[in-house]
Amino acid sequence: MSAYVEEGRNRWAAAHVLDVAKLYRLALEKHEAGAKYHAVAEEGVAMRDIAEIIGKGLKVPVESLSTDEARAHFGFLSMFASHDLRASSAQTRKKLGWNPTGPGLIADLDQVRYSEVLTTVAS
């Protein structure tokens, strides 16, 4: 199954891997000791939306879990699966001139070839 916790309204910040790579390059070029940057293109994607697109791709049921059920299902990752992990990159964009252009998380997950992923994992 592909699961989310309670109503699945908690959100995760996201950025495409190529956008994150560009940000790392910009940060290394800036070489500012102690600087902190946030690689965030989308400030918050609902966990339910993430679970639904993965469930669709894997052709598995999508289910809501209680907090207790989530602890058993996700294990130590349950603390991440149930928290609202929104973030902003406004300061990062301003400091480094970073402008993410990659696809959003849901669009990217919709393009995954899940049958190939399953074959790779099984071998």
Helices and strands as residue ranges (DSSP letters): E 2-5, E 11-14, H 17-30, E 42-46, H 47-58, E 62-65, H 67-74, G 75-77, H 78-81, H 90-96, H 105-110, H 114-122
